[in-house]
Amino acid sequence: MSLNATVVRVTDRIVERSAPVRKPYLERMARARDEGPRRAHLTCGNQAHAYAAMSDGEKDILVGESAGNLGIVTAYNDMLSAHQPFETYPALIRQAAARVGGTAQVAGGVPAMCDGVTQGQPGMELSLFSRDVIAMAAGVALSHNVFDSTVYLGVCDKIVPGLVIAAATFGHLPAVFLPAGPMPSGIPNDQKAKVRQQFATGEVGRDKLMEAEMASYHGPGTCTFYGTANTNQMLMEFMGLHLPGSSFVNPGTPLREALTIEGAKRALSISALGNEYTPVCDVLDERAFVNGIVGLNATGGSTNLLIHLIAMARAAGVVLDWEDFAELSDATPLMARVYPNGLADVNHFHAAGGLGYMIGELLDGGLLHPDTKTVVGDGLGNYVQEPKLVDGALSWEDGAKETLNDKILRPMSDPFQSTGGTRRLSGNLGTGVMKVSAVAPERQIIEAPVRIFHDQNEVKAAFKAGELISDMVVVVRFQGPKANGMPELHSLTPVLAVMQDRGLRVALVTDGRMSGASGKVPSAIHVSPEALDGGPLALLQDGDVVKVDAVNGTLDVLTPGVFDRHPTRAILTANETGTGRELFATFRNAVGPAETGASSVSMERYR
C-alpha cells in the first residue's frame, strides 16, 4: 500500500526543516567512518592501557585481525527492578563475541535513577537532567575510541533517551539496544489505582496502600503498566534498534538470554569490519523518527516522549516539532488499550499479538515507512516476526496476523479511537500538549476558574483541607526545566481523579510533566514558555477563567487585563539544594524549553 498522505507530508516537512543540521551531521559521521576502526589510530601505549585487563587470548585478538571489539554501555544497578537483570549481561555478551572471533568490553556505566522511587520526592528534580548526564557519561565511555560496535543496556524513563542521544553522537558506530523485559504481571492495575484513590480520600491506611504497591511492583523487570519505560521499548522496535519482538520478553527466561546473545553477535556483524556495516546514523533518519511517532500515537504511549523524541532526534540532526506529533496523531488510530488507557498490562498486550501485530497492521495501512534501515537489515517488515526457541535454537517466525484479544489490541479497521490521542494546544497561555487517549470526550473541553499552586504538595494539602470542591482548572506553575528540573507531577493523578469522580469538571495546566500515567484527567502539560522563562502562566491569579480545549487545540485565559499585570516571581531557593540539586545549577541555567527537548547538551546549534 502507498504511504498515507499525512505521513508523506510530515516526513517531507521534517526533512526540509532538518536539512541545515542533518547534512553537516552526516558529513561528520562519514569522516569518522572513513577513518576506519579507531583502534588503528591509537599508539601502542594507548592500546596497551585499553587491553591491560584482558586475557592473553583476547589481547592477541585485539592486536591482530578480529571480528571487532564490542563496547558495552550499561545502566545496570540492582535498585532498579528493570535494570537488575543487566548484572549478568556483560558475561553473556563477552561469550557471544568470543564465539564469532571478537571481543567485548564494558566501556562504561551510566547512572540510572528510578522515577518510581523519586515520585513526589526532591530527587525527582534531577530526573529529566539525568537524561543528559547519561548521554555525557556514555560519551565519556566511548571516547576511548577502541570499539567497532556498541550495545546499550537500558530500559527506563530517561535512560533509553540518554543512550540514544549518545548513540547518535557516535553515529558512525553501529548500535544495538538490548532490553531486559517486563516483570511478570502482579495485581491488576485498576485495583492498584483504586487503592491509591482510597488512600487519597482516607478510606484506607498506609498499610493497605503498601500492600497493593508491593503486589504490583514485585520482581525483576520493567513495571508492567504502559508508562515511559515500556514506551521506550516500543520505540526501539519501531525505530529498528532492537531485535524484532524482543521488547516484552520477561527476564530470566531462556528466550531472553538467547536474544541477548544474538543481539551481541548482531552488533559485531554490522560493524565496519564486516559486510553489513550499519552505522546508527543511517538507522536514525527522519523516517525512523516518523515511525516512532506513529508508534507512540498508535499505542497511546507516554507524554514524556514528546520531549525525549525531540532531544533524541536533534542529536541525529533531525528537527521535530510538536506540530508533527499532532498531525501524525490525527492520522493514526489508537489500536491498543494498556494501562493507564485500559486494564491490561504489557504482558497481556504482548500475548495479544504485541508490537509485531501492530507494526504489520500499520505497514499494511501505509502509516509506517517500510524502507528504513534497522539493526537486522533493510526494511521494517522484519519486525512483524517474533522470536522463538526451537530445540534450544533461536529463530524468527511470522507473528500474529489477527489480534488475540480485541479488548487490548485492535486492527486499524476497528480501532479504539480514530486518532492517536496526542493533542498540541496553543493559545495566549503558550504551547502545550495533552494525551487524550484516556480522557472521555465530554471532558476534553474544560472552561473554569483557576486555582494557582507552585507545588504539587500544595494541591494535595488544599484537597485534604476540603478546599477543592468546585469546577476548576488547577494550575501548577514554576515546574519547568529552568525552575526546578521539570519533575513529574505524578502524585496529582489520584487527587484530580477523585475530584473528577465526584462530578467536578477539572483540568490541569502546568509547565511540568505528568508522564505516561497521566490518565483520565485532561492535563495540558509541558506548557512553554515556562513561568520562570517569561511564560504567561506567571500572570495568572486565582479566579481567572481559563479554557482548555483539546478538541480545537487551544489553551487560553479568557479574563480581560491579565496581560497588563506584572508576572509573579516564585521563590525557588528550596529547589536549589539538597539531594544533589546544588550539583545541577548549570543544567537549570542552560536548559532549553520543553518544546525543543528540554536539553542542556548540544542544542545551541539547532536553535
C-alpha positions in Angstrom: 0.0 0.0 0.0 1.2 3.5 -0.7 2.2 5.7 2.2 -0.5 7.8 3.9 -0.6 11.4 2.6 -0.1 12.8 6.1 2.9 10.6 6.8 4.4 11.8 3.5 3.7 15.4 4.1 5.0 15.4 7.7 8.1 13.5 6.7 8.9 15.9 3.9 8.5 18.8 6.2 10.8 17.3 8.7 13.4 16.6 6.0 13.2 20.2 4.8 13.3 21.6 8.3 16.3 19.4 9.3 18.4 19.9 6.2 20.7 22.6 7.6 21.7 20.4 10.5 21.2 16.9 9.2 23.6 17.4 6.3 26.6 18.5 8.4 25.8 15.8 10.9 26.0 13.1 8.2 29.2 14.6 6.9 30.8 14.3 10.4 29.7 10.7 10.6 31.1 10.0 7.1 34.5 11.4 8.1 34.6 9.3 11.3 33.6 6.2 9.2 36.3 6.8 6.6 39.0 6.9 9.2 38.3 3.3 9.8 38.2 1.4 13.1 39.5 3.7 15.8 42.0 1.3 17.4 44.1 1.6 14.3 44.8 5.3 15.2 45.9 4.6 18.8 49.6 4.4 19.8 50.9 1.2 21.2 50.8 2.7 24.6 47.2 3.7 24.2 46.3 0.2 23.2 48.2 -1.4 26.0 46.3 0.6 28.5 43.0 -0.4 26.9 43.8 -4.1 26.8 45.7 -4.5 30.0 42.9 -6.3 31.9 42.0 -8.6 29.1 43.2 -12.3 28.9 46.2 -13.1 26.7 44.0 -14.7 24.1 41.8 -11.6 24.0 44.8 -9.3 23.7 46.0 -11.3 20.7 42.6 -10.9 19.1 42.6 -7.2 19.7 46.1 -6.6 18.4 45.5 -8.7 15.3 42.6 -9.2 12.9 39.3 -9.9 14.6 35.6 -9.7 14.2 35.7 -6.5 16.2 35.7 -5.1 19.7 32.2 -4.5 21.1 31.7 -1.7 23.6 29.1 -2.3 26.3 27.4 0.8 27.8 25.4 -0.4 30.8 22.9 1.3 33.1 23.0 -1.6 35.5 22.2 -1.2 39.1 20.2 -3.5 41.3 18.0 -0.9 42.9 16.0 -0.6 39.6 13.9 -3.6 39.0 14.1 -3.0 35.2 17.9 -2.9 35.3 18.7 -5.5 37.8 18.8 -8.3 35.1 21.6 -6.4 33.3 24.1 -7.7 36.0 24.6 -10.9 34.0 24.6 -9.4 30.5 28.3 -8.5 30.1 29.4 -12.1 30.7 26.9 -13.3 28.1 27.9 -10.6 25.7 31.6 -11.5 26.1 30.9 -15.1 25.5 28.8 -14.3 22.4 31.6 -12.1 21.0 34.2 -14.8 21.5 32.1 -17.3 19.6 32.4 -15.2 16.5 36.1 -14.4 17.0 35.6 -11.0 18.6 35.9 -9.3 22.0 33.7 -7.2 24.2 34.5 -4.8 27.0 32.3 -2.8 29.3 33.1 0.7 28.0 31.4 2.3 31.0 28.4 2.6 33.2 25.8 5.4 33.2 23.6 6.4 36.1 20.0 5.2 36.1 17.5 6.6 38.6 14.0 5.3 39.2 11.2 7.8 38.8 9.0 5.3 40.7 11.3 5.8 43.8 11.6 9.6 43.4 8.0 10.4 42.5 6.9 13.3 44.7 10.4 13.5 46.3 13.1 16.1 45.9 15.2 13.6 43.9 12.7 13.8 41.1 14.1 17.2 40.3 17.2 15.5 38.9 15.3 13.1 36.8 15.0 15.0 33.5 18.6 16.2 33.7 19.7 12.6 34.3 19.0 12.0 30.6 21.7 14.5 29.6 24.1 13.1 32.3 23.5 9.6 30.8 24.3 10.9 27.3 27.5 12.6 28.5 28.6 9.6 30.6 28.1 7.3 27.6 30.1 9.8 25.6 33.0 9.5 28.1 32.8 5.7 27.9 33.1 5.7 24.1 35.7 8.5 23.9 38.4 5.9 24.2 37.9 5.0 20.5 38.7 1.4 20.9 35.3 0.0 19.8 34.0 -1.2 16.4 30.4 -1.5 17.5 28.2 -0.9 20.6 25.4 -2.4 22.6 23.4 -0.4 25.1 21.8 -1.8 28.2 19.0 0.4 29.4 15.2 0.4 29.7 13.7 3.1 31.8 12.4 6.6 31.6 15.4 8.9 30.9 17.9 6.1 30.3 17.0 5.0 26.8 16.6 8.6 25.5 20.0 9.5 27.0 21.6 6.4 25.5 20.0 7.1 22.1 21.4 10.7 22.2 24.9 9.2 22.9 24.5 6.6 20.2 23.5 9.3 17.7 26.5 11.4 18.7 28.8 8.4 18.0 26.6 7.7 14.9 29.4 6.2 12.8 29.3 3.1 15.1 26.6 0.5 14.9 24.3 0.3 18.0 22.0 -2.5 19.2 19.8 -1.9 22.2 19.3 -4.9 24.5 16.3 -4.7 26.8 15.7 -6.7 30.0 11.9 -7.1 29.6 8.9 -6.6 31.9 8.4 -8.3 35.3 5.6 -10.8 35.4 2.1 -9.4 36.0 1.1 -8.5 39.6 -2.2 -7.3 40.9 -4.4 -5.7 38.3 -3.5 -2.0 37.6 -7.1 -0.8 38.1 -7.1 -2.4 41.6 -3.8 -0.6 42.4 -5.2 2.7 41.2 -8.4 2.2 43.3 -6.3 1.7 46.4 -4.3 4.8 45.6 -7.5 6.9 45.4 -8.9 5.3 48.6 -5.7 6.3 50.4 -6.0 9.9 49.0 -9.5 10.1 50.5 -8.6 8.5 53.8 -10.7 5.4 53.2 -7.7 3.1 53.7 -4.5 3.4 55.6 -0.9 3.3 54.6 -0.7 -0.5 55.3 -3.2 -1.3 52.6 -1.5 1.1 50.2 1.9 -0.5 50.8 0.4 -4.0 50.4 -1.1 -3.0 47.0 2.1 -1.3 45.8 4.3 -4.3 46.7 1.9 -6.7 45.0 2.2 -4.6 41.8 6.0 -3.9 41.8 7.2 -7.3 42.9 10.2 -8.6 40.9 13.0 -8.0 38.4 11.9 -6.3 35.2 10.2 -3.3 33.9 7.0 -2.0 35.7 4.1 -3.6 33.7 2.0 -0.5 33.1 2.4 1.4 29.8 4.4 4.3 31.0 7.6 5.9 29.8 9.8 2.8 30.2 7.7 0.5 28.1 7.0 3.3 25.6 10.8 3.4 25.2 10.9 -0.3 24.4 8.1 0.1 21.8 10.1 2.9 20.2 13.3 0.9 19.9 11.4 -1.7 17.8 9.5 0.8 15.7 12.8 2.6 15.1 14.8 -0.5 14.3 17.2 -0.5 17.3 16.0 -3.7 19.0 16.0 -7.2 17.6 12.4 -7.9 16.4 10.0 -9.0 19.1 12.5 -8.6 21.9 10.9 -5.8 23.9 8.5 -7.6 26.1 10.1 -11.0 26.8 10.3 -11.5 30.6 13.7 -11.5 32.4 15.3 -14.7 33.5 13.9 -16.8 30.7 15.8 -18.9 28.1 14.4 -16.8 25.3 15.5 -13.6 27.0 19.1 -15.0 27.3 19.1 -16.2 23.7 18.1 -12.7 22.5 20.8 -11.1 24.5 23.4 -13.4 22.9 22.1 -12.9 19.4 22.0 -9.1 19.9 25.7 -9.1 20.8 26.6 -11.2 17.8 24.4 -9.0 15.5 26.2 -5.8 16.8 29.5 -7.2 15.7 28.2 -8.5 12.3 27.1 -4.9 11.4 30.4 -3.2 12.2 32.7 -1.7 9.5 34.8 -4.9 9.7 32.0 -7.0 8.2 29.9 -6.9 5.1 26.7 -5.5 6.6 28.0 -2.2 8.0 25.1 -0.4 9.5 26.1 2.7 11.4 23.3 4.0 13.7 23.4 7.4 11.9 21.8 5.6 9.0 19.1 4.0 11.2 18.2 7.2 13.0 16.9 9.2 10.0 13.8 11.3 9.5 11.7 8.2 8.5 12.7 6.3 11.7 11.5 9.2 13.9 8.2 9.4 12.0 7.8 5.7 12.5 8.5 6.2 16.2 5.9 9.0 16.5 3.3 6.8 14.7 4.0 4.0 17.2 3.7 6.5 20.1 0.2 7.5 18.9 -1.0 4.1 17.9 -0.2 2.6 21.3 -1.2 5.6 23.5 2.3 6.0 24.8 3.9 8.2 27.4 3.7 12.0 27.0 7.4 12.2 28.2 8.4 11.1 24.7 7.1 14.3 23.3 10.1 15.8 25.0 12.6 12.9 24.6 12.0 12.2 20.9 12.7 15.8 20.1 16.0 15.7 22.0 16.9 12.3 20.6 16.2 13.4 17.0 18.2 16.6 17.4 21.3 14.6 18.4 20.9 12.9 15.0 20.5 16.2 13.1 16.7 15.7 12.8 14.5 18.6 13.9 11.0 17.7 15.2 8.1 19.9 16.3 5.0 19.2 18.4 3.0 20.0 15.3 4.5 16.8 13.7 3.2 14.8 16.6 -0.3 16.3 16.5 -0.7 15.8 12.7 0.5 12.2 12.8 -1.8 11.6 15.8 -4.8 12.8 13.7 -3.9 10.2 11.0 -3.1 7.4 13.4 -5.7 5.2 15.0 -5.4 4.2 18.7 -5.0 0.4 18.4 -4.1 -0.5 22.0 -5.6 -0.3 25.4 -2.9 -0.8 28.0 -3.0 0.7 31.5 -3.5 3.6 32.2 -5.5 3.7 29.0 -7.1 0.3 29.7 -7.0 -2.6 32.2 -4.3 -4.7 30.6 -0.6 -4.6 31.2 2.2 -5.0 28.7 2.4 -8.8 29.3 -1.2 -9.0 28.2 -0.5 -6.7 25.3 2.4 -8.9 24.2 0.3 -12.0 24.4 -2.4 -10.5 22.4 -0.1 -10.0 19.4 2.0 -7.2 20.6 4.3 -4.9 18.6 4.7 -7.4 15.7 1.0 -7.4 15.0 0.7 -3.7 15.4 3.7 -3.0 13.1 2.2 -5.3 10.5 -1.1 -3.5 10.6 0.4 -0.1 10.3 2.7 -1.1 7.5 -0.3 -2.6 5.6 -2.2 0.7 6.3 0.6 2.9 4.9 1.3 4.6 8.2 4.9 3.4 8.6 7.9 3.9 6.3 8.7 0.3 5.3 12.1 1.0 3.9 14.0 2.2 6.9 17.4 0.7 7.9 17.4 -1.4 11.0 19.9 -3.4 13.0 18.7 -6.6 11.4 18.7 -5.3 7.8 16.8 -3.1 5.4 13.1 -2.8 6.0 10.7 -2.6 8.9 8.9 -5.7 7.6 11.4 -7.7 9.7 9.6 -6.5 12.8 6.4 -8.4 12.1 8.2 -11.5 13.1 8.5 -12.9 16.7 11.4 -14.8 18.2 11.1 -18.5 19.2 13.3 -21.0 20.8 13.0 -24.3 19.0 15.2 -27.1 20.4 17.4 -24.5 22.0 17.9 -22.6 18.7 16.7 -19.1 18.3 14.7 -18.3 15.2 12.1 -15.9 14.0 8.6 -16.8 12.8 5.7 -14.9 11.4 3.8 -13.2 14.2 0.1 -12.9 14.8 -1.9 -11.9 11.8 -5.0 -11.2 13.9 -5.4 -9.8 17.4 -5.8 -12.5 20.0 -7.7 -10.2 22.4 -9.7 -7.3 20.9 -10.2 -5.7 24.3 -6.4 -5.0 24.3 -5.3 -4.8 20.7 -7.4 -4.0 17.6 -6.8 -3.8 13.9 -6.7 -0.4 12.0 -10.1 -1.2 10.6 -11.7 -1.3 14.1 -9.6 0.8 16.4 -10.4 2.0 19.9 -10.3 5.6 18.6 -9.8 7.0 15.1 -6.9 9.2 16.2 -3.9 8.5 18.4 -4.9 10.9 21.2 -2.0 13.4 21.2 -3.1 17.0 21.0 -1.0 20.1 20.6 -2.5 23.0 22.5 -1.7 26.6 21.5 -3.1 29.9 22.7 -2.4 33.0 24.7 -1.0 30.9 27.6 1.6 29.3 25.4 2.1 25.9 23.8 1.5 22.6 25.5 0.4 19.1 24.8 -2.3 16.7 26.1 -2.7 13.0 26.0 -6.4 12.4 25.4 -6.5 8.7 24.7 -7.9 8.0 28.2 -9.9 11.3 28.6 -13.6 10.9 28.0 -14.8 13.1 25.0 -17.1 15.1 27.2 -14.1 16.2 29.3 -11.9 17.3 26.6 -13.1 20.9 26.8 -13.0 22.5 30.3 -13.7 26.2 31.0 -13.4 27.1 34.6 -11.8 29.5 37.2 -8.2 28.7 38.0 -6.7 27.8 41.3 -2.9 28.6 41.4 -0.3 26.4 43.0 3.5 26.4 42.9 4.0 22.9 44.2 2.1 19.6 43.9 2.2 19.2 47.7 0.2 22.5 47.9 -2.5 20.9 45.7 -2.7 17.8 48.0 -2.9 19.9 51.1 -5.7 22.0 49.7 -7.5 18.8 48.7 -7.2 17.3 52.2 -8.4 20.7 53.7 -11.6 20.3 51.7 -10.9 23.4 49.5 -11.2 21.8 46.1 -14.9 21.4 45.8 -15.9 23.3 42.7 -15.2 23.1 39.0 -11.7 24.4 38.4 -8.6 24.5 36.3 -5.7 23.6 38.6 -2.6 25.5 37.5 0.7 24.2 38.9 3.4 26.6 37.7 7.2 27.0 38.2 7.6 23.3 37.4 9.5 23.7 34.1 13.1 22.7 33.5 14.6 26.1 34.4 12.6 26.4 37.6 13.3 23.0 39.2 14.2 20.4 36.6 10.6 19.7 35.5 9.7 16.9 37.9 6.8 14.7 37.1 3.7 15.7 39.0 2.5 12.1 39.2 1.1 12.3 42.7 -1.5 14.7 41.5 -3.2 12.0 39.5 -5.2 10.4 42.4 -6.3 13.8 43.7 -7.5 15.1 40.4 -9.1 11.7 39.6 -11.1 11.8 42.8 -12.3 15.4 42.1 -13.4 14.3 38.7 -15.2 11.2 40.1 -17.1 13.4 42.4 -18.7 15.1 39.4 -16.5 18.1 39.2 -15.2 19.5 35.9 -11.5 19.7 36.4 -8.4 20.1 34.3 -4.7 20.6 35.0 -2.4 23.2 33.3 1.3 23.1 34.1 4.7 23.8 32.7 5.7 20.5 34.3 5.4 16.8 33.3 2.8 14.1 34.1 4.3 11.1 32.3 2.6 8.1 30.8 0.4 7.7 33.8 -1.5 11.0 33.3 -4.7 9.0 32.8 -8.3 10.2 32.6 -8.0 13.8 33.8 -7.4 16.4 31.0 -3.9 17.7 31.5 -2.3 20.5 29.5 1.4 19.8 30.3 4.8 20.9 29.1 3.4 24.4 28.7 6.1 26.6 27.0 7.5 29.1 27.7 7.6 28.1 31.3 6.6 30.5 34.0 10.2 31.2 35.1 11.2 32.0 31.5 8.6 34.6 30.7 5.6 32.3 30.2 2.1 33.8 30.7 1.3 31.2 33.4 3.2 33.6 35.7 0.5 36.3 35.1 -2.5 34.2 36.2 -4.3 34.8 39.5 -6.9 32.7 41.4 -10.3 33.1 39.8 -9.1 33.9 36.3 -11.1 31.9 33.8 -9.1 29.5 31.6 -10.3 27.4 28.7 -8.6 24.1 28.0 -9.8 22.8 24.6 -8.3 19.6 23.4 -10.9 19.3 20.6 -9.8 22.6 18.9 -6.3 22.5 20.3 -6.4 25.8 22.2 -5.2 26.9 25.6 -6.4 30.4 26.6 -7.1 32.7 29.6 -10.4 34.4 29.0 -10.2 37.0 31.8 -9.5 40.6 30.5 -6.5 42.5 31.6 -4.3 39.5 32.5 -1.5 40.6 30.2 -1.3 44.1 31.8 -0.1 42.5 35.1 3.4 42.1 36.4 4.4 38.4 36.5 4.6 36.6 39.8 8.0 35.8 41.0 8.5 32.4 42.7 10.9 31.8 45.5 12.8 28.7 44.3 15.7 28.6 46.8 14.3 25.4 48.3 14.7 23.7 45.0 18.4 24.6 44.6 20.0 22.5 47.3 19.7 19.0 48.9 19.6 15.6 47.3 22.3 16.7 44.9 20.3 19.6 43.4 23.1 22.0 44.0 25.2 20.0 41.5 22.7 20.7 38.8 22.6 24.5 38.8 24.5 24.5 35.4 21.8 22.4 33.9 18.9 24.6 35.2 20.7 27.6 33.8 21.5 26.1 30.4 18.4 24.0 29.6 16.2 24.8 26.6 12.4 24.8 26.6 10.3 21.7 26.7 9.1 22.2 23.1 12.7 21.8 21.8 13.5 18.8 24.0 14.4 20.4 27.4 18.0 19.6 26.8 21.1 21.3 28.1 23.6 19.5 25.8 24.4 20.1 22.2 21.3 22.1 21.5 22.6 25.5 20.7 23.5 24.8 17.1 19.9 23.6 16.4 18.1 26.7 17.6 
